[in-house]
Amino acid sequence: MKKILTTLACLVGLQGFALADTTNVGIKLSYGNFDAKGSETTDLAADGAVAKSGDADFPFASVFVERDFALTNFNIALGLDYIPLEAEIETIGGTTGFNAKVEVKDQFTLYVQPSKKLDNGITIFGKLGYSKADLQISQTARQASTDSDAAGTDTGASRDLEGPMIGLGVEKEFANKAFVRFEVSYTDYDEISYTNSNGKILKASAELTAAHLSIGKKF
């Protein structure tokens, strides 16, 4: 992904026929569905890896900044989106399960956004990016069980929650260079894995599907 973004940036920089570049800033209001699935091993050896899944719908907000390069037949923007979100999840697995507090915060998405303005004044665009957030795992424990295993002694761990993002949307610009956008996006996060002090393994992967309404200004 880094190579793709670097190559696109170099190509844009070589376009001697660029018409007019702008810097775009804005805020984005979103509503998303977070779908997670994975597995955990328990204290009971006979259980093996137990599959788990779940999903949640929730609103969130972000801010973004872009450098938009106007070429002969289309535009291409390089942008950064930041979600100042901190979400806390507490999972309790019972006498043989996994106890942990999980916090997700500070998601950044770096993206490229090619766009085309239509004759009716509406701009359509696609988006390709890469998202990364901080994942903190704390208060972990492996409960004692009939196998006489002691509880875990972990103090916690940190992981990167990251993966590719794609999106598609439309934009309407007004006379004062303000604009409104509507878009949908899909982020496929890589699997994370955590093993505590006595061999308990937790694996999980997640997907985020969201709709976004943005208000911004071009400078």
PyRosetta script that sets phi, psi and omega in degrees:
from pyrosetta import init, pose_from_sequence

init()
pose = pose_from_sequence("MKKILTTLACLVGLQGFALADTTNVGIKLSYGNFDAKGSETTDLAADGAVAKSGDADFPFASVFVERDFALTNFNIALGLDYIPLEAEIETIGGTTGFNAKVEVKDQFTLYVQPSKKLDNGITIFGKLGYSKADLQISQTARQASTDSDAAGTDTGASRDLEGPMIGLGVEKEFANKAFVRFEVSYTDYDEISYTNSNGKILKASAELTAAHLSIGKKF")
pose.set_psi(1, -41.5)
pose.set_omega(1, 179.0)
pose.set_phi(2, -61.3)
pose.set_psi(2, -38.6)
pose.set_omega(2, 178.7)
pose.set_phi(3, -65.1)
pose.set_psi(3, -39.1)
pose.set_omega(3, 179.4)
pose.set_phi(4, -63.1)
pose.set_psi(4, -46.9)
pose.set_omega(4, -179.0)
pose.set_phi(5, -65.1)
pose.set_psi(5, -38.8)
pose.set_omega(5, 178.7)
pose.set_phi(6, -64.9)
pose.set_psi(6, -43.0)
pose.set_omega(6, 179.5)
pose.set_phi(7, -62.9)
pose.set_psi(7, -44.0)
pose.set_omega(7, 179.2)
pose.set_phi(8, -63.8)
pose.set_psi(8, -39.5)
pose.set_omega(8, 178.8)
pose.set_phi(9, -63.5)
pose.set_psi(9, -40.1)
pose.set_omega(9, 178.7)
pose.set_phi(10, -66.1)
pose.set_psi(10, -41.0)
pose.set_omega(10, 179.6)
pose.set_phi(11, -63.5)
pose.set_psi(11, -41.8)
pose.set_omega(11, 178.7)
pose.set_phi(12, -64.0)
pose.set_psi(12, -39.6)
pose.set_omega(12, -179.4)
pose.set_phi(13, -65.8)
pose.set_psi(13, -24.1)
pose.set_omega(13, -179.3)
pose.set_phi(14, -86.6)
pose.set_psi(14, -6.2)
pose.set_omega(14, -177.0)
pose.set_phi(15, -76.6)
pose.set_psi(15, 98.7)
pose.set_omega(15, -179.5)
pose.set_phi(16, -73.2)
pose.set_psi(16, -12.7)
pose.set_omega(16, -177.9)
pose.set_phi(17, -100.4)
pose.set_psi(17, 21.5)
pose.set_omega(17, 177.2)
pose.set_phi(18, -60.3)
pose.set_psi(18, 140.8)
pose.set_omega(18, -174.4)
pose.set_phi(19, -90.6)
pose.set_psi(19, -61.1)
pose.set_omega(19, -179.8)
pose.set_phi(20, -156.1)
pose.set_psi(20, 124.5)
pose.set_omega(20, -179.3)
pose.set_phi(21, -95.4)
pose.set_psi(21, 149.2)
pose.set_omega(21, 177.0)
pose.set_phi(22, -134.5)
pose.set_psi(22, 158.4)
pose.set_omega(22, 169.5)
pose.set_phi(23, -108.6)
pose.set_psi(23, 125.9)
pose.set_omega(23, -177.7)
pose.set_phi(24, -111.1)
pose.set_psi(24, 132.4)
pose.set_omega(24, 175.7)
pose.set_phi(25, -130.3)
pose.set_psi(25, 151.0)
pose.set_omega(25, -179.7)
pose.set_phi(26, -173.2)
pose.set_psi(26, 178.3)
pose.set_omega(26, 175.2)
pose.set_phi(27, -119.9)
pose.set_psi(27, 151.0)
pose.set_omega(27, -175.7)
pose.set_phi(28, -130.4)
pose.set_psi(28, 126.7)
pose.set_omega(28, 174.9)
pose.set_phi(29, -104.6)
pose.set_psi(29, 128.6)
pose.set_omega(29, -170.0)
pose.set_phi(30, -132.9)
pose.set_psi(30, 156.7)
pose.set_omega(30, 171.9)
pose.set_phi(31, -135.7)
pose.set_psi(31, 122.9)
pose.set_omega(31, -172.1)
pose.set_phi(32, -130.4)
pose.set_psi(32, 162.6)
pose.set_omega(32, 173.1)
pose.set_phi(33, -116.2)
pose.set_psi(33, 119.6)
pose.set_omega(33, 179.8)
pose.set_phi(34, -104.1)
pose.set_psi(34, 115.1)
pose.set_omega(34, -176.2)
pose.set_phi(35, -113.9)
pose.set_psi(35, 119.3)
pose.set_omega(35, -177.2)
pose.set_phi(36, -122.7)
pose.set_psi(36, 147.1)
pose.set_omega(36, 175.4)
pose.set_phi(37, -148.8)
pose.set_psi(37, 155.8)
pose.set_omega(37, -178.6)
pose.set_phi(38, 178.2)
pose.set_psi(38, -156.0)
pose.set_omega(38, -178.9)
pose.set_phi(39, -152.6)
pose.set_psi(39, 158.6)
pose.set_omega(39, 175.0)
pose.set_phi(40, -142.2)
pose.set_psi(40, 148.1)
pose.set_omega(40, 172.6)
pose.set_phi(41, -96.9)
pose.set_psi(41, 146.2)
pose.set_omega(41, -177.2)
pose.set_phi(42, -109.7)
pose.set_psi(42, 178.7)
pose.set_omega(42, 178.2)
pose.set_phi(43, -70.7)
pose.set_psi(43, -20.2)
pose.set_omega(43, -180.0)
pose.set_phi(44, -89.4)
pose.set_psi(44, 112.8)
pose.set_omega(44, -174.9)
pose.set_phi(45, -57.2)
pose.set_psi(45, -31.7)
pose.set_omega(45, -177.3)
pose.set_phi(46, -67.5)
pose.set_psi(46, -20.3)
pose.set_omega(46, -178.4)
pose.set_phi(47, -70.8)
pose.set_psi(47, -32.6)
pose.set_omega(47, -174.2)
pose.set_phi(48, 66.1)
pose.set_psi(48, -146.0)
pose.set_omega(48, 177.5)
pose.set_phi(49, -90.3)
pose.set_psi(49, 121.0)
pose.set_omega(49, -177.7)
pose.set_phi(50, -96.5)
pose.set_psi(50, 122.9)
pose.set_omega(50, -178.5)
pose.set_phi(51, -75.3)
pose.set_psi(51, 142.0)
pose.set_omega(51, 178.1)
pose.set_phi(52, -135.5)
pose.set_psi(52, 151.7)
pose.set_omega(52, 175.4)
pose.set_phi(53, -156.0)
pose.set_psi(53, 160.4)
pose.set_omega(53, 179.1)
pose.set_phi(54, -178.1)
pose.set_psi(54, 163.1)
pose.set_omega(54, 177.2)
pose.set_phi(55, -147.8)
pose.set_psi(55, 162.8)
pose.set_omega(55, -178.9)
pose.set_phi(56, -149.5)
pose.set_psi(56, 143.8)
pose.set_omega(56, 174.4)
pose.set_phi(57, -106.8)
pose.set_psi(57, 137.0)
pose.set_omega(57, -177.2)
pose.set_phi(58, -161.0)
pose.set_psi(58, 152.2)
pose.set_omega(58, 174.6)
pose.set_phi(59, -89.5)
pose.set_psi(59, 154.5)
pose.set_omega(59, 174.6)
pose.set_phi(60, -157.8)
pose.set_psi(60, 168.9)
pose.set_omega(60, -177.6)
pose.set_phi(61, -135.4)
pose.set_psi(61, 157.2)
pose.set_omega(61, 178.4)
pose.set_phi(62, -149.9)
pose.set_psi(62, 167.6)
pose.set_omega(62, 173.9)
pose.set_phi(63, -122.4)
pose.set_psi(63, 152.0)
pose.set_omega(63, -179.0)
pose.set_phi(64, -143.9)
pose.set_psi(64, 156.8)
pose.set_omega(64, 173.9)
pose.set_phi(65, -138.6)
pose.set_psi(65, 140.0)
pose.set_omega(65, -177.5)
pose.set_phi(66, -136.0)
pose.set_psi(66, 152.0)
pose.set_omega(66, 165.6)
pose.set_phi(67, -111.4)
pose.set_psi(67, 114.3)
pose.set_omega(67, -172.5)
pose.set_phi(68, -105.5)
pose.set_psi(68, 119.1)
pose.set_omega(68, -178.3)
pose.set_phi(69, -101.3)
pose.set_psi(69, 121.9)
pose.set_omega(69, 180.0)
pose.set_phi(70, -92.5)
pose.set_psi(70, 116.2)
pose.set_omega(70, 178.7)
pose.set_phi(71, -102.7)
pose.set_psi(71, -172.3)
pose.set_omega(71, -174.4)
pose.set_phi(72, -64.3)
pose.set_psi(72, -47.4)
pose.set_omega(72, -173.9)
pose.set_phi(73, -114.5)
pose.set_psi(73, -8.4)
pose.set_omega(73, -178.9)
pose.set_phi(74, -160.5)
pose.set_psi(74, 170.4)
pose.set_omega(74, 175.1)
pose.set_phi(75, -111.3)
pose.set_psi(75, 157.4)
pose.set_omega(75, 171.3)
pose.set_phi(76, -142.9)
pose.set_psi(76, 130.1)
pose.set_omega(76, -177.4)
pose.set_phi(77, -115.4)
pose.set_psi(77, 144.9)
pose.set_omega(77, 170.5)
pose.set_phi(78, -109.8)
pose.set_psi(78, 124.7)
pose.set_omega(78, -172.6)
pose.set_phi(79, -137.4)
pose.set_psi(79, 164.6)
pose.set_omega(79, 176.5)
pose.set_phi(80, -134.3)
pose.set_psi(80, 126.6)
pose.set_omega(80, 179.7)
pose.set_phi(81, -115.3)
pose.set_psi(81, 135.3)
pose.set_omega(81, -178.3)
pose.set_phi(82, -127.3)
pose.set_psi(82, 125.9)
pose.set_omega(82, 176.1)
pose.set_phi(83, -103.6)
pose.set_psi(83, 107.3)
pose.set_omega(83, 179.5)
pose.set_phi(84, -79.8)
pose.set_psi(84, 55.2)
pose.set_omega(84, -173.4)
pose.set_phi(85, -104.0)
pose.set_psi(85, 138.2)
pose.set_omega(85, 171.8)
pose.set_phi(86, -131.1)
pose.set_psi(86, 111.1)
pose.set_omega(86, -178.2)
pose.set_phi(87, -115.1)
pose.set_psi(87, 138.2)
pose.set_omega(87, -179.5)
pose.set_phi(88, -116.6)
pose.set_psi(88, 132.0)
pose.set_omega(88, 179.3)
pose.set_phi(89, -126.5)
pose.set_psi(89, 130.3)
pose.set_omega(89, 176.5)
pose.set_phi(90, -116.0)
pose.set_psi(90, 122.9)
pose.set_omega(90, -178.8)
pose.set_phi(91, -112.6)
pose.set_psi(91, 128.1)
pose.set_omega(91, 178.9)
pose.set_phi(92, -120.2)
pose.set_psi(92, 119.0)
pose.set_omega(92, -173.5)
pose.set_phi(93, -98.3)
pose.set_psi(93, 0.5)
pose.set_omega(93, 178.4)
pose.set_phi(94, 90.1)
pose.set_psi(94, -159.1)
pose.set_omega(94, -172.1)
pose.set_phi(95, -71.5)
pose.set_psi(95, -22.2)
pose.set_omega(95, -178.9)
pose.set_phi(96, -120.5)
pose.set_psi(96, 4.1)
pose.set_omega(96, -172.9)
pose.set_phi(97, -98.8)
pose.set_psi(97, -160.1)
pose.set_omega(97, -172.5)
pose.set_phi(98, -109.5)
pose.set_psi(98, 120.9)
pose.set_omega(98, 174.4)
pose.set_phi(99, -102.1)
pose.set_psi(99, 129.7)
pose.set_omega(99, 178.5)
pose.set_phi(100, -164.3)
pose.set_psi(100, 152.4)
pose.set_omega(100, 168.6)
pose.set_phi(101, -106.9)
pose.set_psi(101, 127.6)
pose.set_omega(101, -177.8)
pose.set_phi(102, -118.8)
pose.set_psi(102, 129.0)
pose.set_omega(102, 177.8)
pose.set_phi(103, -120.4)
pose.set_psi(103, 132.3)
pose.set_omega(103, 176.5)
pose.set_phi(104, -117.0)
pose.set_psi(104, 131.2)
pose.set_omega(104, -178.8)
pose.set_phi(105, -155.4)
pose.set_psi(105, 163.1)
pose.set_omega(105, 171.5)
pose.set_phi(106, 54.9)
pose.set_psi(106, 68.0)
pose.set_omega(106, 175.9)
pose.set_phi(107, -90.4)
pose.set_psi(107, 128.7)
pose.set_omega(107, 173.9)
pose.set_phi(108, -113.3)
pose.set_psi(108, 140.5)
pose.set_omega(108, 174.4)
pose.set_phi(109, -128.3)
pose.set_psi(109, 120.2)
pose.set_omega(109, 174.3)
pose.set_phi(110, -98.7)
pose.set_psi(110, 131.4)
pose.set_omega(110, -172.8)
pose.set_phi(111, -147.0)
pose.set_psi(111, 161.1)
pose.set_omega(111, 169.5)
pose.set_phi(112, -114.3)
pose.set_psi(112, 144.7)
pose.set_omega(112, -173.3)
pose.set_phi(113, -139.3)
pose.set_psi(113, 90.5)
pose.set_omega(113, 173.8)
pose.set_phi(114, -73.7)
pose.set_psi(114, 143.1)
pose.set_omega(114, -177.9)
pose.set_phi(115, -144.6)
pose.set_psi(115, 160.3)
pose.set_omega(115, -179.5)
pose.set_phi(116, -141.2)
pose.set_psi(116, 126.4)
pose.set_omega(116, 178.3)
pose.set_phi(117, -88.3)
pose.set_psi(117, 128.7)
pose.set_omega(117, -178.4)
pose.set_phi(118, -89.9)
pose.set_psi(118, 169.5)
pose.set_omega(118, -177.8)
pose.set_phi(119, -64.2)
pose.set_psi(119, -25.7)
pose.set_omega(119, -179.2)
pose.set_phi(120, -84.8)
pose.set_psi(120, 5.9)
pose.set_omega(120, 178.1)
pose.set_phi(121, 88.7)
pose.set_psi(121, -6.0)
pose.set_omega(121, 176.8)
pose.set_phi(122, -86.3)
pose.set_psi(122, 137.2)
pose.set_omega(122, 176.2)
pose.set_phi(123, -105.5)
pose.set_psi(123, 131.5)
pose.set_omega(123, 174.0)
pose.set_phi(124, -105.9)
pose.set_psi(124, 148.0)
pose.set_omega(124, -178.1)
pose.set_phi(125, -148.8)
pose.set_psi(125, 156.2)
pose.set_omega(125, 170.9)
pose.set_phi(126, -114.9)
pose.set_psi(126, 168.3)
pose.set_omega(126, -177.2)
pose.set_phi(127, -147.8)
pose.set_psi(127, 136.0)
pose.set_omega(127, 176.3)
pose.set_phi(128, -135.2)
pose.set_psi(128, 123.9)
pose.set_omega(128, -176.1)
pose.set_phi(129, -150.9)
pose.set_psi(129, -173.2)
pose.set_omega(129, 178.9)
pose.set_phi(130, -139.9)
pose.set_psi(130, 126.9)
pose.set_omega(130, -176.1)
pose.set_phi(131, -107.3)
pose.set_psi(131, 147.3)
pose.set_omega(131, 178.7)
pose.set_phi(132, -147.2)
pose.set_psi(132, 130.6)
pose.set_omega(132, 179.0)
pose.set_phi(133, -132.3)
pose.set_psi(133, 160.8)
pose.set_omega(133, 176.5)
pose.set_phi(134, -89.8)
pose.set_psi(134, 131.5)
pose.set_omega(134, 178.2)
pose.set_phi(135, -120.7)
pose.set_psi(135, 118.5)
pose.set_omega(135, -179.7)
pose.set_phi(136, -111.1)
pose.set_psi(136, 126.2)
pose.set_omega(136, 178.5)
pose.set_phi(137, -112.0)
pose.set_psi(137, 122.7)
pose.set_omega(137, -178.2)
pose.set_phi(138, -141.3)
pose.set_psi(138, 172.5)
pose.set_omega(138, 179.4)
pose.set_phi(139, 52.2)
pose.set_psi(139, 42.9)
pose.set_omega(139, -178.9)
pose.set_phi(140, -81.2)
pose.set_psi(140, 150.3)
pose.set_omega(140, 179.0)
pose.set_phi(141, -158.6)
pose.set_psi(141, 149.0)
pose.set_omega(141, 169.4)
pose.set_phi(142, -116.6)
pose.set_psi(142, 113.1)
pose.set_omega(142, -173.8)
pose.set_phi(143, -63.9)
pose.set_psi(143, 151.5)
pose.set_omega(143, 171.2)
pose.set_phi(144, -67.2)
pose.set_psi(144, 152.6)
pose.set_omega(144, -176.1)
pose.set_phi(145, -146.3)
pose.set_psi(145, -171.7)
pose.set_omega(145, 178.1)
pose.set_phi(146, -65.9)
pose.set_psi(146, -14.7)
pose.set_omega(146, 175.4)
pose.set_phi(147, -81.0)
pose.set_psi(147, -0.5)
pose.set_omega(147, 178.4)
pose.set_phi(148, 63.6)
pose.set_psi(148, 31.2)
pose.set_omega(148, 175.3)
pose.set_phi(149, -82.5)
pose.set_psi(149, 142.7)
pose.set_omega(149, 176.9)
pose.set_phi(150, -79.2)
pose.set_psi(150, 158.4)
pose.set_omega(150, 176.9)
pose.set_phi(151, -67.2)
pose.set_psi(151, 154.9)
pose.set_omega(151, 179.1)
pose.set_phi(152, -67.3)
pose.set_psi(152, 156.5)
pose.set_omega(152, -178.3)
pose.set_phi(153, -114.2)
pose.set_psi(153, 16.6)
pose.set_omega(153, -177.4)
pose.set_phi(154, -65.8)
pose.set_psi(154, 148.3)
pose.set_omega(154, 172.6)
pose.set_phi(155, -101.1)
pose.set_psi(155, -10.7)
pose.set_omega(155, 177.7)
pose.set_phi(156, 129.7)
pose.set_psi(156, 179.3)
pose.set_omega(156, -178.7)
pose.set_phi(157, -159.9)
pose.set_psi(157, 164.2)
pose.set_omega(157, 176.5)
pose.set_phi(158, -122.8)
pose.set_psi(158, 147.3)
pose.set_omega(158, 179.0)
pose.set_phi(159, -138.5)
pose.set_psi(159, 159.0)
pose.set_omega(159, 172.3)
pose.set_phi(160, -96.4)
pose.set_psi(160, 125.4)
pose.set_omega(160, 174.3)
pose.set_phi(161, -98.5)
pose.set_psi(161, 109.2)
pose.set_omega(161, -171.8)
pose.set_phi(162, -146.9)
pose.set_psi(162, 159.9)
pose.set_omega(162, 179.0)
pose.set_phi(163, 171.1)
pose.set_psi(163, 170.8)
pose.set_omega(163, -177.9)
pose.set_phi(164, -76.0)
pose.set_psi(164, 153.4)
pose.set_omega(164, 179.2)
pose.set_phi(165, -131.4)
pose.set_psi(165, 139.7)
pose.set_omega(165, 173.3)
pose.set_phi(166, -129.0)
pose.set_psi(166, 152.7)
pose.set_omega(166, -179.0)
pose.set_phi(167, -155.7)
pose.set_psi(167, 166.6)
pose.set_omega(167, -180.0)
pose.set_phi(168, -150.3)
pose.set_psi(168, 138.4)
pose.set_omega(168, -177.7)
pose.set_phi(169, -162.9)
pose.set_psi(169, -178.8)
pose.set_omega(169, 178.5)
pose.set_phi(170, -131.4)
pose.set_psi(170, 152.8)
pose.set_omega(170, -179.5)
pose.set_phi(171, -136.3)
pose.set_psi(171, 143.2)
pose.set_omega(171, 173.7)
pose.set_phi(172, -123.4)
pose.set_psi(172, 121.6)
pose.set_omega(172, 179.6)
pose.set_phi(173, -100.4)
pose.set_psi(173, 145.3)
pose.set_omega(173, -179.2)
pose.set_phi(174, -110.6)
pose.set_psi(174, 173.1)
pose.set_omega(174, -173.0)
pose.set_phi(175, -61.3)
pose.set_psi(175, -31.0)
pose.set_omega(175, -178.4)
pose.set_phi(176, -87.3)
pose.set_psi(176, 14.4)
pose.set_omega(176, -179.7)
pose.set_phi(177, 70.5)
pose.set_psi(177, 11.6)
pose.set_omega(177, 169.5)
pose.set_phi(178, -79.4)
pose.set_psi(178, 157.0)
pose.set_omega(178, 179.1)
pose.set_phi(179, -146.0)
pose.set_psi(179, 157.5)
pose.set_omega(179, 175.1)
pose.set_phi(180, -126.6)
pose.set_psi(180, 138.2)
pose.set_omega(180, 179.6)
pose.set_phi(181, -128.2)
pose.set_psi(181, 149.7)
pose.set_omega(181, 166.7)
pose.set_phi(182, -129.4)
pose.set_psi(182, 131.9)
pose.set_omega(182, -178.4)
pose.set_phi(183, -149.2)
pose.set_psi(183, 161.7)
pose.set_omega(183, 172.2)
pose.set_phi(184, -123.8)
pose.set_psi(184, 149.5)
pose.set_omega(184, -178.2)
pose.set_phi(185, -143.8)
pose.set_psi(185, 160.2)
pose.set_omega(185, 178.6)
pose.set_phi(186, -139.3)
pose.set_psi(186, 126.4)
pose.set_omega(186, 178.6)
pose.set_phi(187, -119.5)
pose.set_psi(187, 127.8)
pose.set_omega(187, -179.4)
pose.set_phi(188, -110.3)
pose.set_psi(188, 100.7)
pose.set_omega(188, -177.0)
pose.set_phi(189, -78.5)
pose.set_psi(189, 144.4)
pose.set_omega(189, 177.1)
pose.set_phi(190, -68.4)
pose.set_psi(190, 157.2)
pose.set_omega(190, 177.8)
pose.set_phi(191, -69.7)
pose.set_psi(191, 139.2)
pose.set_omega(191, 172.6)
pose.set_phi(192, -110.3)
pose.set_psi(192, 154.2)
pose.set_omega(192, -179.5)
pose.set_phi(193, -138.8)
pose.set_psi(193, 139.4)
pose.set_omega(193, 179.2)
pose.set_phi(194, -139.2)
pose.set_psi(194, 131.5)
pose.set_omega(194, 176.8)
pose.set_phi(195, -120.2)
pose.set_psi(195, 124.1)
pose.set_omega(195, -178.1)
pose.set_phi(196, -87.4)
pose.set_psi(196, -174.8)
pose.set_omega(196, -168.0)
pose.set_phi(197, -63.5)
pose.set_psi(197, -24.1)
pose.set_omega(197, 179.6)
pose.set_phi(198, -115.7)
pose.set_psi(198, 30.7)
pose.set_omega(198, 168.5)
pose.set_phi(199, 90.3)
pose.set_psi(199, 3.4)
pose.set_omega(199, 177.2)
pose.set_phi(200, -70.1)
pose.set_psi(200, 128.4)
pose.set_omega(200, -174.9)
pose.set_phi(201, -115.2)
pose.set_psi(201, 129.9)
pose.set_omega(201, 174.6)
pose.set_phi(202, -121.3)
pose.set_psi(202, 127.5)
pose.set_omega(202, 176.8)
pose.set_phi(203, -126.1)
pose.set_psi(203, 141.9)
pose.set_omega(203, -179.7)
pose.set_phi(204, -155.5)
pose.set_psi(204, 146.5)
pose.set_omega(204, 172.4)
pose.set_phi(205, -133.9)
pose.set_psi(205, 158.6)
pose.set_omega(205, -173.9)
pose.set_phi(206, -147.4)
pose.set_psi(206, 157.7)
pose.set_omega(206, 176.3)
pose.set_phi(207, -133.1)
pose.set_psi(207, 142.5)
pose.set_omega(207, 177.8)
pose.set_phi(208, -123.9)
pose.set_psi(208, 118.1)
pose.set_omega(208, 174.6)
pose.set_phi(209, -111.8)
pose.set_psi(209, 128.1)
pose.set_omega(209, -173.0)
pose.set_phi(210, -144.9)
pose.set_psi(210, 152.6)
pose.set_omega(210, 171.2)
pose.set_phi(211, -109.9)
pose.set_psi(211, 141.0)
pose.set_omega(211, -172.6)
pose.set_phi(212, -132.1)
pose.set_psi(212, 140.3)
pose.set_omega(212, 171.3)
pose.set_phi(213, -120.7)
pose.set_psi(213, 120.1)
pose.set_omega(213, -176.0)
pose.set_phi(214, -116.9)
pose.set_psi(214, 145.2)
pose.set_omega(214, 172.0)
pose.set_phi(215, -126.1)
pose.set_psi(215, 128.3)
pose.set_omega(215, -175.3)
pose.set_phi(216, -149.3)
pose.set_psi(216, -176.6)
pose.set_omega(216, -177.3)
pose.set_phi(217, -142.0)
pose.set_psi(217, 140.2)
pose.set_omega(217, 176.9)
pose.set_phi(218, -101.3)
pose.set_psi(218, 137.1)
pose.set_omega(218, -180.0)
pose.set_phi(219, -124.1)
pose.dump_pdb("model.pdb")
